[in-house]
Amino acid sequence: MKNIFNRHRLIRRTAAVSALFFAVLATNSCSDDFLDQPSYNNASADTVFDNIQTAEMFVLGCYRGLVPTEMFYQLGAGDTVVHSNEALNNSKYNVGNYNYDAYTPFTVTGIYSAMYAVIERTNIAASKLSEMPASPKRDALIGEVKAIRAFCYYNLIRIYGDVPAVWEPLESLNPDDPNTFYPKRASRDVIYDRIVADLQEATVTVPSLAQSGFGTTERLSKEGINALLARIAMYAAGYSLRWELNTSNPGIVSRRSDNNRVRELYQIADNACAAVINGGTKSLVQSQGGKSGFEALWFNFSRRNFGTVNSEMLWHIASYGQNTNSAFQVYAHPGSRGGVFGGRSSQQFILPSYYLSFNSADTRRDVSCTSYSITYLDTGLAGDKWVDVGTTYSAIMPGKFRLSWGVEPQAASDRNLNIPILRYADVLLMYAETQNYLNNGPTAAANAALMAVRTRAGVGSLPMPAGQSNFLNAIVQERKWEFAGEFNLRTDLIRTNSLTSEIEATRQDMKDLSRRAGKYTNIPLYRLYKYHQNTQVYGDPFLALPYIDITSPTEIAAIQNVPTNEANYAAYQATLATIVAAHGVAYQSTDKWYPTQMFQAYTSTFNGNARKAVGFKAGFNTLGMGNNMYSKPFGFTENNGSYPTWIESANDGLFFGFKTNKTELLPFAAASAGHPMIDNPNLTQLPGY
């Protein structure tokens, strides 16, 4: 643990703790909604905690670094929803496919040190604040900083399992105790119980958003801490890969052995959810301005219209400006090839089995998934046109954080987009789950909570599942539809003991879809997309390309006859206009449509020629995403009677590294200095690595 447990640094910090941590505050321009923060480069800890105002500034600094880059670009895939589209030998692709190795880049290397850096700051704050005169403000700050610490331990445990537990600042620990510098793994149950207790206290001392005067939920309030308490209590009660510490005995995915404590934790989570729900201040964002509620939520969140989303967004990490921007914002989006938004390549895509899983009335699909990407017609130089181009099934990309919805950044590579952590929809679904568990089946309250989420999505008419097991399975699926791309689904599936079954089902779904077998037997091969020019303006409310699925053999024969001579383009558009009108879609004289064979490569001859018929120039078949999937056929038939390698291959196929009772957790990196196993000889490795 080089960055945290280092003897020489500990000695130096005794003389000047500010040199290490107050520099954080000097650059923490998190948001225009946060207080302006002065520099403390020459201050001492005693000076900072000499008054409540400067102590509060230190607490604000503890929010920095809570979501390291690896949290999403390594662990944001592999949840049967989002997948990596980078090169097959890339670390993100391997981690997303559960192929870990402690001695190569194929594990996460920075989350461990990042979380302990924040934990050290929170330990300093909690210790120093406890020495200050008691007051409601001081107690609120202690609760807030302990909640931040709890979030860090929650992240560590769900990634690594049992981890070292450090509750005091390093300067107060005994330098002669080897555990100070090289702490061993501690029981996750002990850690969970402590941070649950901390959060329970914080729900009493931390003010509500209305009482706090914060203005936004970028900072934790009572409602956010209750939601965090519920989430962590459910993880503490849920399933995880457990093994006997200090042995190499294989582990097994199970709950803690104390069934009474498991039930207590579910009750704690239930009470915390009920406190938020019954508080009456939180609600789901509903439809407005012609947008569905789900679309209005994410459009306004991207626009930083926090007053509009505060009712639902219980906690989001401030990320405004160059110094605090998080790189997830340039990975998870539909992709852009130059222009106003810059050349931004999405390194994640949405599995088509997930895209096709939505009910036709569900408004969440076209928000969470984009079947278009931003590209140019000709050269991408000045005077060219940018287009929202329709894609194939192997090129559907994340949509909640799309570039065009955002606020104009200082530079194209920076995005002023916060990181969502907790939403009211999560509280509702957690409450439905706890009610189902505690009552051996769904209650009226559980059904109402699930119904609220579904109704906002436009699918409130779906039948309610009956029975405890069926209801839990419905919650697991609902969470996938609701929380795609929000960094929690992967470990949610572990917590509910659903990961193995979901991975096996997704593998089969993807093979069936590729072959057009099973429930995908009648899936349309062809889709007509409407040509749409991208506005190249930040704040563009564009949601999705209109399209028509084509199944009629006569219509298929007509659209297959794509001309290769420009002189025949007008006649071809007239043919397509007739087909569009036959499907009851209004057709304007200026409209243009083009077909896409959804199982061929985006770059196939047919698809390329079809786009040329609406103005695309020859040779520009590139999308703003990794080309590992879209440049190759997706269909079994289109791929000469075999599955694409990324779907079915022993060495790099879908989830090829997954092994039940092993890969639910990641190994500690051990390749070089700065890695946990190298810096701390007392750490034991996850069995099997």
C-alpha positions in Angstrom: 0.0 0.0 0.0 2.7 2.4 -1.1 0.6 5.5 -1.4 -0.9 5.2 2.1 1.2 3.0 4.4 4.7 4.3 4.1 6.8 4.9 7.2 8.7 7.9 5.9 5.6 9.6 4.7 4.0 9.0 8.1 6.9 10.7 9.9 6.8 13.7 7.5 3.1 14.1 7.9 3.4 14.6 11.6 5.1 17.9 10.9 3.0 19.0 7.9 -0.2 17.1 7.2 -1.3 19.9 4.9 1.3 19.3 2.3 -0.3 16.1 1.3 -4.0 16.9 1.6 -4.8 20.6 1.4 -3.4 20.8 -2.1 -6.6 18.9 -3.0 -8.7 21.7 -1.7 -6.8 24.3 -3.7 -7.8 22.6 -7.0 -11.2 21.4 -6.0 -13.3 23.6 -8.2 -15.9 20.9 -8.2 -18.9 23.0 -9.2 -20.1 26.5 -9.5 -22.6 25.4 -6.8 -19.9 24.7 -4.2 -18.2 27.3 -2.1 -15.1 29.0 -3.6 -12.2 27.2 -1.9 -9.0 29.0 -0.9 -5.6 27.5 -0.9 -4.3 25.9 2.2 -0.9 25.0 1.0 0.9 26.4 4.0 -1.7 25.6 6.7 -1.4 23.1 9.4 -4.0 20.7 10.5 -4.5 22.5 13.8 -5.2 25.7 11.9 -7.6 24.2 9.5 -9.6 22.6 12.3 -9.4 25.7 14.4 -12.8 26.9 13.1 -15.8 25.3 11.6 -15.6 27.2 8.3 -12.2 25.9 7.3 -13.0 22.5 8.7 -15.9 22.3 6.3 -13.6 23.2 3.4 -11.5 20.2 4.3 -14.6 18.0 4.3 -15.5 19.2 0.9 -12.1 18.2 -0.3 -12.9 14.6 0.8 -15.3 14.3 -2.2 -12.4 14.4 -4.6 -11.3 11.1 -6.2 -14.4 9.1 -5.1 -15.0 7.6 -8.6 -11.6 6.8 -10.1 -11.3 6.3 -13.9 -11.1 2.5 -13.5 -14.5 2.4 -11.8 -16.3 2.7 -15.1 -13.9 2.1 -18.0 -12.7 -1.1 -16.5 -15.6 -2.2 -14.3 -18.5 -0.5 -16.2 -18.6 -3.5 -18.6 -19.3 -7.1 -18.0 -22.8 -6.6 -16.5 -24.7 -8.3 -19.4 -25.7 -4.8 -20.5 -22.6 -2.7 -21.3 -19.6 -4.3 -23.0 -16.1 -3.2 -24.0 -15.5 -2.6 -27.8 -11.8 -2.1 -27.5 -9.2 -4.4 -29.0 -9.4 -8.0 -27.9 -6.0 -7.8 -26.0 -6.9 -4.5 -24.3 -7.2 -4.5 -20.5 -10.7 -3.1 -20.6 -11.9 -5.9 -22.9 -10.3 -8.5 -20.7 -11.6 -7.1 -17.4 -15.1 -6.7 -19.0 -14.8 -10.4 -19.9 -13.6 -11.5 -16.4 -10.2 -12.5 -17.6 -8.0 -11.2 -14.7 -4.4 -11.6 -14.0 -2.6 -10.1 -11.0 0.7 -9.8 -13.0 -0.5 -8.0 -16.2 -2.7 -5.0 -16.8 -5.7 -7.3 -16.7 -7.0 -6.2 -13.3 -7.7 -2.8 -11.7 -4.6 -1.1 -10.3 -5.7 2.4 -9.2 -9.0 2.0 -7.3 -7.3 0.5 -4.2 -4.9 3.4 -3.7 -7.5 6.0 -4.7 -10.0 4.8 -2.1 -7.4 4.6 0.7 -6.3 8.1 -0.1 -9.8 9.4 0.5 -10.2 7.2 3.6 -7.1 8.8 5.1 -8.5 12.2 4.5 -11.8 11.2 6.1 -10.0 9.7 9.0 -8.2 13.0 9.6 -11.4 14.9 9.3 -13.3 12.7 11.7 -10.5 12.7 14.2 -9.9 16.5 14.2 -13.6 17.3 14.1 -14.2 15.2 17.2 -11.8 17.4 19.1 -13.7 20.6 18.2 -16.5 21.9 20.4 -19.7 20.0 20.0 -22.4 21.7 17.8 -25.0 20.6 15.3 -22.7 21.8 12.5 -19.7 19.8 13.8 -21.8 16.7 14.2 -23.2 17.1 10.7 -19.7 17.3 9.3 -18.6 14.2 11.2 -21.6 12.3 9.8 -20.9 13.6 6.3 -17.3 12.6 6.3 -18.0 9.2 7.7 -20.5 8.7 5.0 -17.8 9.4 2.4 -15.6 6.9 4.1 -18.4 4.3 4.0 -18.7 4.8 0.3 -15.0 4.1 -0.1 -15.1 0.9 1.9 -18.2 -0.2 0.0 -16.3 0.2 -3.3 -13.3 -1.7 -2.0 -15.3 -4.6 -0.7 -17.4 -5.1 -3.8 -14.3 -5.2 -5.9 -11.7 -7.0 -3.7 -13.7 -8.6 -0.9 -12.0 -8.5 2.5 -9.7 -5.5 2.6 -7.5 -3.7 5.3 -9.6 -1.6 7.7 -8.1 1.7 8.8 -10.2 4.0 11.0 -7.6 6.5 12.4 -5.3 9.0 10.7 -1.8 7.6 10.1 -0.2 10.2 12.3 -2.1 8.9 15.3 -1.1 5.2 14.8 1.8 3.4 16.5 4.8 3.5 14.1 6.2 0.4 15.8 3.2 -1.7 15.0 3.8 -3.5 11.7 0.1 -3.4 11.0 0.3 0.4 10.7 2.3 0.1 7.5 1.3 -3.4 6.3 -2.2 -4.1 7.4 -3.8 -7.4 6.6 -7.2 -8.1 5.1 -9.9 -7.6 7.6 -13.3 -9.2 7.7 -15.7 -7.5 5.3 -18.6 -8.2 7.8 -16.8 -6.3 10.5 -16.2 -3.4 8.1 -19.7 -3.4 6.8 -21.2 -3.4 10.4 -19.1 -0.4 11.3 -19.9 1.7 8.3 -23.6 0.8 8.6 -23.5 2.0 12.2 -21.7 5.2 11.0 -24.4 5.8 8.4 -27.2 5.2 10.9 -25.7 7.9 13.1 -25.2 10.2 10.1 -28.9 10.0 9.2 -29.6 11.7 12.5 -26.9 14.4 12.4 -26.7 15.4 8.7 -29.5 17.9 7.6 -31.9 17.3 4.8 -31.4 19.0 1.5 -34.0 21.6 2.4 -32.4 22.4 5.7 -28.8 22.3 4.5 -28.8 25.2 2.1 -26.5 23.2 -0.3 -28.7 23.9 -3.3 -27.7 20.7 -5.1 -27.3 17.1 -4.2 -23.6 17.1 -5.2 -23.1 17.1 -1.5 -24.6 14.4 0.8 -27.8 15.3 2.6 -30.0 13.2 5.0 -31.9 11.8 2.0 -28.7 10.8 0.2 -27.2 9.2 3.3 -30.4 7.2 3.9 -30.1 5.9 0.3 -26.4 5.1 0.8 -27.2 3.3 4.0 -29.9 1.2 2.3 -27.5 0.3 -0.6 -24.6 -0.7 1.7 -26.8 -2.6 4.1 -28.1 -4.6 1.2 -24.6 -5.4 0.1 -23.7 -6.4 3.6 -26.7 -8.7 3.7 -26.2 -9.9 0.1 -24.1 -12.5 -1.6 -20.4 -12.2 -2.3 -17.4 -14.4 -2.9 -16.2 -15.5 0.5 -13.2 -17.5 1.5 -11.3 -18.3 4.7 -8.8 -15.5 5.3 -5.1 -16.3 5.5 -5.6 -19.5 3.5 -5.6 -20.4 -0.1 -8.8 -22.4 0.2 -11.2 -21.7 -2.7 -14.1 -19.4 -1.9 -17.8 -19.7 -2.6 -20.5 -17.1 -3.4 -22.7 -17.0 -0.2 -24.2 -14.7 2.4 -22.7 -14.1 5.8 -23.5 -17.1 8.1 -25.4 -15.1 10.7 -29.0 -15.3 9.3 -30.3 -13.0 12.1 -27.9 -10.3 11.1 -28.8 -10.7 7.5 -32.4 -10.0 8.4 -31.4 -7.1 10.5 -29.5 -5.6 7.6 -32.5 -6.0 5.3 -34.6 -4.3 7.9 -32.1 -1.4 8.2 -32.2 -1.0 4.5 -36.0 -1.2 4.5 -36.2 1.5 7.2 -33.8 3.8 5.4 -35.7 3.5 2.1 -39.0 4.1 3.9 -37.5 7.3 5.5 -36.7 8.7 2.0 -40.1 7.6 0.5 -42.2 8.8 3.5 -40.2 12.0 3.8 -42.2 13.4 0.9 -39.4 15.5 -0.6 -38.2 13.0 -3.2 -39.9 11.9 -6.4 -39.2 10.5 -9.9 -38.7 13.2 -12.6 -41.8 13.0 -14.8 -42.5 13.9 -18.4 -42.0 17.6 -19.3 -41.6 19.6 -22.5 -42.5 16.7 -24.7 -39.9 14.4 -23.1 -40.7 11.3 -21.2 -39.8 11.4 -17.5 -36.7 9.2 -18.0 -35.5 11.3 -20.9 -36.2 14.6 -19.0 -34.1 13.2 -16.1 -31.0 12.5 -18.2 -31.3 15.5 -20.6 -31.5 17.9 -17.6 -28.8 16.2 -15.7 -26.5 16.5 -18.7 -27.5 20.2 -19.0 -26.7 20.7 -15.3 -30.2 21.8 -14.7 -29.9 20.4 -11.1 -33.0 22.1 -9.8 -35.0 20.0 -12.2 -33.4 16.7 -11.1 -32.7 17.3 -7.4 -35.9 15.4 -6.5 -34.6 12.2 -8.0 -30.8 12.6 -8.1 -30.0 12.0 -4.4 -26.2 12.2 -4.8 -24.0 12.9 -7.8 -20.2 13.7 -7.8 -19.4 17.2 -8.9 -17.3 17.2 -12.0 -17.0 20.7 -13.5 -14.0 22.1 -15.3 -10.7 20.7 -16.4 -9.3 19.8 -12.9 -12.2 17.7 -11.7 -13.5 16.1 -14.9 -13.8 12.4 -14.9 -12.9 10.4 -18.0 -16.0 8.3 -18.0 -17.6 11.2 -19.9 -15.4 10.6 -22.9 -16.0 6.8 -22.9 -19.8 6.2 -22.4 -21.6 8.0 -25.3 -22.7 7.5 -28.9 -19.3 8.5 -30.3 -18.4 11.5 -32.5 -16.1 11.9 -35.4 -14.8 15.5 -35.0 -16.8 18.6 -35.4 -18.1 20.7 -32.4 -18.0 17.7 -30.1 -14.5 16.6 -31.1 -13.2 13.2 -32.1 -14.6 11.2 -29.2 -14.6 7.4 -29.5 -16.9 5.5 -27.3 -15.1 2.5 -25.9 -18.2 0.9 -24.6 -21.3 -0.4 -26.4 -24.6 -2.0 -25.5 -25.2 -5.7 -26.1 -28.0 -6.0 -28.7 -29.7 -8.7 -26.5 -30.2 -6.0 -23.9 -31.4 -3.4 -26.5 -34.0 -5.9 -27.7 -35.1 -6.9 -24.2 -37.2 -3.7 -23.7 -41.0 -3.7 -24.0 -41.9 -1.6 -27.1 -43.6 1.0 -24.9 -40.6 1.4 -22.6 -39.2 4.9 -22.9 -35.9 4.0 -21.2 -34.5 2.1 -24.2 -33.8 5.0 -26.5 -32.4 7.0 -23.6 -30.0 4.3 -22.4 -29.2 3.0 -25.9 -28.4 4.8 -29.1 -28.7 3.1 -32.4 -26.9 6.0 -34.0 -23.6 7.7 -33.9 -22.3 11.1 -35.1 -20.2 11.1 -38.2 -19.5 13.2 -41.3 -20.6 12.8 -44.9 -17.3 13.4 -46.7 -14.0 14.5 -45.2 -14.8 16.0 -41.8 -13.2 19.3 -42.9 -14.8 22.8 -42.8 -18.0 23.0 -44.6 -18.8 19.3 -44.3 -22.0 18.0 -42.8 -22.3 15.8 -39.7 -25.0 13.2 -39.5 -26.7 11.0 -36.8 -26.1 7.8 -38.7 -28.1 4.6 -38.0 -26.1 1.7 -36.9 -26.3 -2.1 -36.9 -26.9 -4.4 -33.9 -23.2 -4.6 -33.1 -22.8 -0.8 -32.9 -25.4 0.3 -30.3 -23.8 2.7 -27.8 -24.6 4.2 -24.4 -27.0 7.2 -24.5 -27.6 8.6 -21.0 -24.4 10.7 -21.3 -24.5 11.6 -24.9 -22.2 14.4 -26.0 -24.9 16.6 -27.7 -27.0 16.9 -24.6 -24.2 18.3 -22.5 -23.0 21.8 -21.6 -20.2 23.2 -23.8 -16.9 22.4 -22.1 -13.6 24.3 -22.1 -12.3 21.8 -24.7 -13.7 18.9 -26.6 -11.8 16.4 -24.5 -13.3 17.9 -21.3 -17.0 17.4 -20.4 -18.9 19.2 -17.7 -20.9 16.2 -16.7 -21.3 15.0 -13.1 -21.2 11.4 -12.0 -24.5 9.9 -10.8 -24.3 7.8 -7.7 -27.8 7.5 -6.1 -31.3 8.1 -7.5 -34.7 7.9 -6.1 -35.6 5.1 -8.5 -32.9 3.1 -6.7 -34.6 3.8 -3.4 -37.9 2.5 -4.8 -36.4 -0.7 -6.2 -34.4 -1.3 -3.1 -37.5 -0.9 -1.0 -39.4 -3.3 -3.2 -36.6 -5.8 -2.8 -36.4 -5.4 1.0 -40.2 -5.7 1.4 -40.2 -8.9 -0.7 -37.4 -10.4 1.4 -38.7 -9.5 4.8 -42.3 -10.7 4.1 -41.4 -13.8 2.1 -43.0 -12.3 -1.0 -44.1 -9.0 -2.4 -46.3 -6.7 -0.3 -48.6 -3.9 -1.5 -45.8 -1.5 -0.7 -43.3 -3.5 -2.8 -45.7 -3.6 -5.7 -46.4 0.1 -5.4 -42.6 0.9 -5.5 -42.0 -1.3 -8.5 -45.1 0.1 -10.2 -43.9 3.7 -9.7 -40.6 2.9 -11.6 -42.5 1.1 -14.4 -45.2 3.7 -14.8 -42.6 6.4 -15.2 -41.0 4.2 -17.9 -44.4 3.8 -19.7 -44.8 0.1 -18.9 -47.0 0.3 -15.8 -49.4 -2.2 -17.4 -46.9 -5.1 -17.2 -48.2 -7.8 -14.9 -46.8 -7.8 -11.4 -44.8 -10.9 -10.6 -46.1 -13.2 -7.9 -44.0 -15.1 -5.3 -40.8 -14.1 -3.6 -38.4 -15.7 -6.2 -40.3 -14.4 -9.2 -40.5 -10.9 -7.7 -36.7 -10.8 -7.0 -36.0 -11.9 -10.6 -38.2 -9.1 -11.8 -36.3 -6.6 -9.6 -33.0 -7.8 -11.1 -34.3 -7.3 -14.6 -35.9 -3.9 -13.7 -32.6 -2.7 -12.3 -30.9 -3.6 -15.6 -33.5 -1.6 -17.6 -33.3 1.3 -15.2 -29.6 1.6 -14.3 -27.6 0.8 -17.5 -24.3 2.5 -17.5 -24.4 3.7 -13.9 -21.5 1.5 -12.7 -23.5 -0.7 -10.3 -25.1 -3.5 -12.2 -22.1 -5.8 -12.3 -21.9 -6.0 -8.5 -25.7 -5.8 -8.2 -25.8 -9.2 -10.0 -23.3 -10.6 -7.5 -25.2 -9.2 -4.5 -28.4 -10.9 -5.7 -26.6 -14.2 -6.6 -27.7 -13.6 -10.2 -24.4 -13.2 -12.0 -23.8 -16.7 -13.2 -27.3 -17.2 -14.4 -27.4 -13.8 -16.1 -24.0 -14.5 -17.9 -25.1 -17.9 -19.1 -28.5 -16.5 -20.3 -26.8 -13.6 -22.1 -24.3 -15.9 -23.8 -27.1 -18.0 -25.1 -29.2 -15.0 -26.1 -26.3 -13.5 -28.1 -25.8 -16.8 -29.9 -29.5 -17.2 -30.6 -29.7 -13.6 -31.8 -26.7 -14.1 -34.1 -28.3 -17.2 -35.6 -31.8 -15.7 -35.5 -33.0 -18.7 -33.4 -35.3 -19.2 -30.4 -37.1 -16.0 -29.4 -35.1 -14.1 -32.1 -36.4 -16.3 -35.0 -38.5 -13.6 -36.5 -36.2 -10.7 -35.8 -36.1 -8.3 -38.8 -32.9 -8.3 -40.9 -33.5 -4.9 -42.4 -34.2 -1.6 -40.9 -35.0 1.7 -42.8 -33.4 4.7 -41.0 -34.5 8.3 -41.7 -31.6 10.5 -42.7 -31.0 13.1 -40.0 -28.4 15.8 -39.9 -26.7 16.5 -36.6 -27.1 20.1 -35.3 -23.6 20.3 -33.9 -24.9 22.3 -31.0 -24.6 21.5 -27.3 -28.1 21.1 -25.8 -29.6 19.5 -28.9 -32.6 17.6 -27.5 -32.4 14.9 -30.3 -33.2 11.5 -28.9 -33.4 8.8 -31.5 -33.5 8.2 -35.3 -36.9 7.2 -36.7 -36.8 3.8 -38.2 -39.0 1.1 -39.7 -38.3 -2.6 -39.4 -38.8 -4.4 -42.7 -40.1 -7.9 -42.8 -42.2 -8.1 -46.0 -40.3 -10.2 -48.7 -41.5 -7.8 -51.4 -40.2 -4.7 -49.5 -37.0 -6.5 -48.7 -36.5 -7.3 -52.4 -37.1 -3.6 -53.2 -34.7 -2.2 -50.7 -32.0 -4.7 -51.6 -31.8 -3.2 -55.0 -29.5 -0.4 -53.9 -28.2 1.6 -56.9 -24.5 2.1 -57.3 -25.0 4.9 -59.9 -25.9 8.3 -58.6 -28.2 8.9 -61.4 -30.6 6.2 -60.0 -30.6 7.6 -56.4 -33.8 9.6 -56.9 -35.7 6.7 -58.2 -34.5 4.5 -55.3 -35.7 7.2 -52.8 -39.1 7.2 -54.6 -39.3 3.4 -54.0 -38.4 3.9 -50.3 -41.0 6.6 -50.0 -43.7 4.2 -51.1 -42.5 1.7 -48.4 -42.4 4.4 -45.7 -46.0 5.5 -46.6 -47.2 1.9 -46.5 -46.1 1.7 -42.9 -48.2 4.7 -42.0 -45.3 7.1 -41.6 -45.7 10.6 -42.9 -43.2 11.4 -45.8 -42.1 14.9 -46.7 -40.6 15.6 -50.1 -37.3 16.6 -48.4 -37.1 13.3 -46.4 -34.5 10.7 -47.2 -34.3 7.1 -45.9 -31.7 4.4 -46.2 -31.8 0.7 -45.4 -29.4 -1.1 -43.1 -28.8 -4.9 -42.9 -28.7 -5.2 -39.1 -26.7 -8.4 -39.0 -24.0 -7.4 -41.5 -21.0 -5.3 -40.6 -21.7 -1.6 -40.5 -19.0 -1.4 -43.1 -20.4 -4.0 -45.5 -20.8 -3.3 -49.1 -24.6 -3.2 -49.0 -24.7 -0.9 -45.9 -22.0 1.3 -47.4 -23.9 1.6 -50.7 -27.1 2.3 -48.9 -25.6 5.3 -47.1 -24.1 6.6 -50.3 -27.6 6.8 -51.7 -28.4 9.6 -49.2 -25.1 11.5 -49.6 -22.3 9.6 -47.8 -19.1 9.6 -49.8 -17.1 6.5 -50.7 -14.7 5.2 -48.1 -16.2 6.9 -45.0 -17.5 3.8 -43.1 -15.9 4.7 -39.8 -17.8 5.2 -36.5 -16.7 6.9 -33.3 -16.2 3.7 -31.4 -13.8 0.8 -31.2 -14.1 -1.1 -34.5 -13.7 -4.6 -33.0 -17.4 -5.3 -33.4 -19.0 -3.0 -36.0 -16.5 -3.7 -38.8 -17.3 -7.4 -38.7 -20.5 -9.3 -39.4 -22.7 -10.0 -36.4 -25.0 -12.6 -37.9 -24.0 -16.3 -38.0 -25.0 -16.6 -41.7 -23.4 -13.3 -42.6 -20.2 -14.5 -41.0 -20.0 -17.5 -43.2 -21.6 -20.0 -40.8 -19.8 -19.1 -37.6 -20.3 -16.8 -34.6 -18.2 -13.6 -34.5 -15.1 -14.2 -32.4 -16.2 -11.8 -29.7 -19.4 -13.8 -29.1 -18.0 -17.3 -29.2 -14.4 -18.1 -28.7 -12.4 -19.8 -26.0 -9.8 -17.1 -25.9 -11.8 -13.9 -26.3 -15.5 -14.7 -26.6 -18.2 -13.1 -24.5 -17.3 -13.4 -20.8 -14.7 -16.0 -21.8 -12.8 -15.6 -18.5 -15.8 -15.9 -16.2 -15.5 -18.7 -13.5 -18.1 -19.0 -10.8 -16.7 -18.7 -7.3 -13.5 -17.0 -8.6 -14.0 -14.0 -10.9 -16.8 -12.3 -8.9 -13.9 -10.5 -7.2 -10.7 -9.1 -8.7 -7.2 -10.0 -7.6 -4.8 -7.5 -6.1 -2.4 -6.2 -8.7 1.1 -7.5 -8.2 3.2 -6.5 -11.2 5.1 -3.5 -10.0 5.6 -0.9 -7.3 2.4 0.9 -6.5 0.4 -2.3 -6.6 -1.1 -3.6 -3.4 0.7 -7.0 -3.4 4.0 -5.5 -4.0 3.8 -2.6 -1.5 2.2 -4.7 1.3 3.8 -8.1 2.0 1.1 -8.9 4.6 -1.7 -8.9 2.0 -2.9 -12.3 0.8 -4.0 -12.9 -2.8 -7.5 -13.9 -3.8 -7.5 -17.7 -4.0 -7.0 -19.0 -7.5 -4.5 -16.3 -8.6 
